[in-house]
Amino acid sequence: MYFDLSKPQKLLQQAAREFCKRECPTTRVHELLDAKDGVDSELWQGIADQGWVGLHLAEEFEGLGLGLVELAVVAEELGRACAPGPWLSTNWASTTLALANTTQAKTVLPQVVDGTSQITLAILEEEHSWEISAETKATVDPERNQLSGTKQCVMNAAEADWILCVANLSGKLCLVSVPSDAQGVQITSTPGIDATRKLHQCDFNQVTLDTDDILAKGDAAKSALQISEHIAIVAVCAEMLGLMQHMLEMTVEYAKTRRQFDRVIGSFQAIQHMCADMLLLTESARSAVWYAAWSLDNEEADAQRAVTVAKIYTSDAVRQVGNLAVQVHGGIGFTWEHDLHLYYKRAKATEYLLGDATFHREQLARMTFDESCGI
């Protein structure tokens, strides 16, 4: 891989950056923190009009048919702006639907891509990890065709029109589509460290399903979920990269202007070391994220390993960059009036999204063990 963006990708990056500066300044982010759903309808429609909802989806679903490097470019700029809203959850769920059931996807996704509808994915349960398995308490009764169970930490469920729910059907993994306003569905807002990304608990109490609502079963469901999860991890890592880049720039600028003992603090060697460490972590993360996106897009043999390594590195790096940024800013970095807390909280929450570094180190160890044993 040539470790730089192509000219069209750089133009996309520039357009995304200019859009975020114009439509999503931090003043607007602050205004949306206390909003019930955290969504600015005009901002969301603007993102959809740019083609960033389903950017990587095939044209048969009204997507742009671009690659995962382009998806990572947009995710990085949205992270750089700490943009609120359901971009990540909608793209993740859209990818899953497209992979699981083409017929249903052709009906639903055009409405999602044009911004008129939203969709999210419900996976996590109490005492349940990000690992995809049929060991889930949410179940589909095969006789009554009803879904019952509880899902937690569902992103942007309150404003979603459809919820894709991972469930168990007769001992097999399945993926079902549930209208959010269906009888028996209860959505409750839950607190989260990152107020720009709303989380909800979804309770399904004997929700009646149509035959078409069961999108995929068994290996087909697991495959769709695993592939879409890898794509979502790339987007999450790119978002963390954008957070790191902004915190780095914010910190360097502060170090150039803040004065102590009649000197700017940027002249102190300790501060210079901190900024240098932030730069090293950010640029190393960039290489990991871009390679993961490229390898997954090109179906390289080590694509899964590259995605796992990217999540391990960026999860650790975004935490370290955030800590260093707060140290350089000192007391002002803790205040509500300063923008740094927005990025620090998003970084901390995103570090654990789709598995933290510890979770993915275990996944990497399993891959290495399986390869050494010839499995």
C-alpha positions in Angstrom: 0.0 0.0 0.0 1.1 3.5 -0.8 0.7 5.3 2.6 -1.0 8.4 1.4 -4.4 9.3 0.1 -5.1 9.6 -3.6 -6.2 12.9 -5.1 -9.9 12.0 -5.0 -9.6 10.9 -1.4 -7.8 14.1 -0.4 -10.6 16.1 -2.1 -13.1 14.1 -0.1 -11.1 14.8 3.1 -11.0 18.5 2.3 -14.8 18.6 1.6 -15.6 16.8 4.8 -13.4 19.1 6.8 -14.9 22.2 5.4 -18.4 20.8 5.9 -17.7 20.1 9.6 -16.2 23.5 10.2 -19.2 25.2 8.6 -22.1 23.0 9.8 -20.7 21.4 13.1 -18.6 23.9 15.1 -18.1 23.0 18.7 -20.6 25.7 19.8 -23.3 23.6 18.0 -21.9 20.4 19.7 -22.3 22.1 23.1 -25.9 23.0 22.3 -26.8 19.4 21.5 -25.3 17.9 24.7 -28.5 18.2 26.6 -30.8 17.5 23.7 -33.0 14.4 24.2 -31.9 12.6 21.1 -28.7 14.6 20.4 -29.6 14.9 16.8 -29.7 18.1 14.7 -32.1 17.3 11.9 -30.5 19.9 9.6 -27.0 18.6 10.3 -28.1 15.0 9.8 -29.8 15.8 6.5 -26.7 17.7 5.4 -24.5 14.6 6.1 -27.0 12.5 4.1 -27.0 15.0 1.2 -23.2 14.7 1.1 -23.6 10.9 0.5 -21.9 9.9 3.8 -24.7 7.7 5.0 -24.0 4.4 3.1 -21.0 5.9 1.4 -19.5 2.4 1.0 -22.8 0.6 0.1 -23.4 -0.6 -3.4 -25.4 1.4 -5.8 -28.2 -1.1 -5.7 -28.9 0.2 -2.2 -28.5 3.9 -3.4 -25.0 4.1 -1.8 -22.0 5.7 -3.5 -20.1 2.4 -3.9 -16.8 3.8 -2.5 -14.2 1.9 -0.4 -13.4 1.7 3.2 -10.5 4.1 2.9 -13.0 6.7 1.9 -15.2 5.7 4.8 -12.3 6.1 7.1 -11.5 9.6 5.7 -15.1 10.8 6.5 -15.1 9.1 9.9 -11.8 10.8 10.8 -13.2 14.3 9.9 -16.4 13.6 11.9 -14.3 12.6 14.8 -12.1 15.6 14.4 -15.3 17.7 14.8 -16.7 15.5 17.6 -19.8 15.5 15.5 -22.9 14.3 17.4 -25.6 12.1 15.9 -26.2 8.6 14.5 -23.6 8.4 11.7 -21.7 5.5 13.1 -24.7 3.5 14.3 -26.6 4.0 11.1 -23.7 3.0 8.8 -22.9 0.0 11.0 -26.5 -1.2 10.9 -26.9 -0.4 7.2 -23.8 -2.6 6.4 -25.2 -5.4 8.5 -28.6 -5.3 6.7 -27.0 -5.2 3.3 -24.9 -8.3 4.0 -27.7 -10.2 5.8 -30.7 -9.7 3.5 -30.5 -8.1 0.1 -34.2 -8.1 -0.5 -35.0 -6.3 2.8 -32.0 -4.0 2.2 -33.3 -2.8 -1.2 -36.5 -1.6 0.5 -35.1 -0.1 3.7 -31.7 1.3 2.8 -32.7 3.9 0.1 -34.7 5.6 2.8 -31.7 5.5 5.2 -29.2 6.7 2.7 -31.3 9.8 1.7 -31.6 10.7 5.4 -35.4 10.2 5.8 -35.0 7.1 8.1 -32.5 5.8 10.6 -31.5 2.3 11.7 -29.4 1.0 14.5 -28.0 -2.4 15.7 -28.7 -4.0 19.1 -26.1 -6.5 20.2 -24.9 -6.0 23.8 -26.7 -7.6 26.8 -25.8 -7.7 30.5 -22.7 -9.8 31.1 -22.2 -10.1 27.4 -19.2 -9.2 25.3 -18.7 -7.8 21.8 -17.9 -11.3 20.5 -20.6 -12.5 18.1 -22.2 -15.7 19.3 -25.6 -17.5 19.7 -25.3 -17.3 23.5 -27.7 -14.4 23.8 -30.7 -14.1 26.1 -32.8 -12.3 23.6 -34.8 -15.1 22.0 -37.3 -15.6 19.2 -40.1 -18.0 20.0 -40.3 -20.2 16.9 -44.0 -21.2 17.5 -45.4 -17.7 18.2 -42.7 -15.8 16.1 -42.2 -13.4 18.9 -39.0 -11.6 20.1 -38.4 -11.2 23.8 -35.3 -9.9 25.6 -33.3 -6.8 26.6 -30.4 -5.1 24.8 -28.2 -2.5 26.4 -26.0 0.3 25.1 -27.8 0.6 21.9 -26.6 3.7 20.1 -29.2 6.3 19.0 -32.1 3.9 19.4 -34.6 6.6 20.3 -34.5 8.2 16.9 -34.1 5.0 14.9 -37.0 3.7 12.7 -35.7 0.2 12.7 -33.7 -1.8 15.2 -31.7 -4.8 14.0 -31.6 -7.2 17.0 -29.2 -10.1 17.5 -31.2 -13.0 19.0 -31.3 -16.7 19.6 -33.7 -18.9 17.5 -33.8 -22.5 18.5 -30.2 -22.5 19.6 -28.9 -20.6 16.5 -27.8 -17.0 16.0 -30.3 -14.9 14.1 -30.8 -11.3 13.1 -34.2 -9.8 13.2 -35.5 -6.4 12.1 -37.9 -4.6 14.5 -39.8 -1.4 13.8 -39.0 0.9 16.8 -42.7 1.8 17.2 -43.8 -1.9 17.3 -46.0 -3.0 20.1 -43.9 -4.4 22.9 -40.8 -2.3 22.2 -39.7 0.0 25.0 -36.7 2.3 24.6 -35.2 3.9 27.7 -32.4 6.5 27.6 -29.3 5.4 29.7 -26.4 7.7 30.8 -23.1 7.6 29.1 -19.8 9.3 29.5 -20.0 10.7 26.0 -23.1 13.0 25.8 -22.7 13.5 22.1 -23.5 9.8 21.4 -26.8 8.8 23.0 -27.2 5.3 24.4 -30.4 3.4 25.1 -31.8 0.2 26.6 -34.2 -1.6 24.4 -36.7 -4.0 25.9 -38.6 -6.4 23.7 -41.7 -7.9 25.3 -43.2 -10.5 23.0 -42.8 -8.4 19.9 -44.6 -10.1 17.1 -42.5 -10.6 14.0 -43.4 -11.1 10.4 -41.6 -13.9 8.4 -39.6 -11.2 6.5 -38.4 -9.7 9.8 -36.1 -12.6 10.4 -33.2 -11.4 8.2 -30.7 -14.2 8.6 -30.0 -17.3 10.6 -27.1 -19.4 11.7 -23.8 -19.0 9.7 -25.4 -16.4 7.4 -26.3 -14.2 10.3 -22.9 -14.7 12.0 -21.0 -13.9 8.8 -22.9 -10.7 8.2 -22.4 -9.5 11.7 -18.7 -10.3 11.7 -18.0 -8.6 8.4 -20.0 -5.5 9.4 -18.3 -5.4 12.8 -14.9 -5.3 11.1 -16.0 -2.4 8.9 -17.5 -0.6 11.9 -14.2 -1.1 13.8 -12.4 0.6 10.9 -14.8 3.5 11.2 -14.4 3.7 15.0 -10.6 3.6 14.7 -10.7 6.4 12.1 -12.9 8.5 14.4 -10.4 8.0 17.2 -7.7 9.1 14.8 -9.7 12.3 14.2 -10.1 12.9 17.9 -6.3 12.5 18.4 -5.5 14.8 15.6 -7.7 17.6 17.0 -6.5 17.2 20.6 -2.9 17.3 19.3 -3.5 20.6 17.3 -5.5 22.1 20.2 -2.7 21.3 22.7 0.1 22.6 20.5 -1.7 25.8 19.9 -2.3 26.2 23.6 1.3 25.5 24.4 2.3 28.3 22.0 0.2 30.9 23.8 -0.1 30.0 27.5 2.5 31.8 29.5 4.1 30.9 32.9 7.1 32.5 34.5 7.2 35.0 31.7 7.6 32.2 29.1 5.3 30.3 26.8 4.9 26.8 28.2 5.8 25.4 24.8 9.4 26.5 25.5 9.6 24.0 28.4 11.2 20.7 27.4 8.7 18.6 29.4 5.8 20.2 27.4 7.7 19.6 24.1 8.2 15.9 25.0 4.5 15.6 25.7 3.5 17.1 22.4 6.1 15.0 20.5 4.6 11.9 22.2 1.1 12.9 21.1 2.4 13.4 17.5 4.1 10.0 17.4 1.0 8.2 18.8 -1.3 10.0 16.3 0.8 9.3 13.2 1.4 5.7 14.2 -2.4 5.3 14.6 -2.9 6.8 11.2 -0.7 4.1 9.5 -2.6 1.4 11.4 -6.0 2.7 10.5 -5.3 3.3 6.8 -3.7 -0.1 6.4 -6.7 -1.8 8.1 -9.1 0.0 5.9 -7.1 -0.8 2.7 -6.5 -4.4 3.6 -10.1 -5.1 4.4 -11.2 -3.3 1.2 -8.8 -5.4 -0.8 -9.6 -8.7 1.0 -6.0 -9.2 2.0 -5.0 -12.4 3.9 -4.1 -10.5 7.0 -7.1 -8.1 6.9 -8.7 -9.4 10.1 -5.4 -9.2 11.9 -4.9 -5.6 10.6 -8.3 -4.5 11.9 -7.6 -6.1 15.3 -4.2 -4.5 15.6 -5.6 -1.1 14.6 -8.2 -1.3 17.3 -5.6 -2.3 19.9 -3.3 0.5 19.0 -5.9 3.3 18.6 -7.7 2.4 21.8 -4.5 2.7 23.8 -3.2 5.7 21.8 -6.4 7.8 22.1 -6.4 7.4 25.9 -2.7 8.4 26.1 -3.2 11.4 23.8 -6.2 12.5 25.8 -4.3 12.2 29.1 -1.3 14.2 27.7 -3.7 16.9 26.3 -5.2 17.4 29.7 -1.8 17.5 31.4 -0.6 20.2 29.1 -3.8 22.3 29.4 -3.8 22.0 33.2 -6.8 23.2 35.1 -8.5 24.7 32.1 -8.7 21.3 30.5 -11.2 20.1 33.2 -13.6 23.0 32.8 -17.0 22.7 31.1 -16.3 25.9 29.1 -13.3 24.4 27.3 -13.8 22.1 24.3 -11.2 19.6 25.4 -13.6 17.7 27.7 -15.8 16.9 24.7 -13.0 15.2 22.9 -11.7 13.5 26.1 -15.1 12.0 26.9 -15.7 10.9 23.3 -12.2 9.3 23.3 -12.8 7.4 26.5 -16.2 6.1 25.4 -15.0 5.2 21.9 -12.0 3.3 23.4 -14.4 0.6 24.7 -16.7 0.7 21.7 -16.6 -2.7 19.8 -14.1 -4.0 22.3 -11.2 -2.3 24.1 -7.5 -3.1 23.6 -7.6 -6.0 26.1 -10.5 -7.6 24.3 -8.8 -7.3 21.0 -5.4 -8.5 22.3 -7.3 -11.7 23.3 -8.7 -11.9 19.8 -5.2 -11.5 18.3 -3.8 -14.2 20.6 -6.5 -16.6 19.4 -5.6 -15.8 15.7 -1.9 -16.4 16.4 -2.6 -19.7 18.3 -5.0 -21.0 15.6 -2.4 -20.2 12.9 0.4 -21.9 14.9 -1.7 -25.0 15.4 -2.8 -25.0 11.7 -6.5 -24.6 12.6 
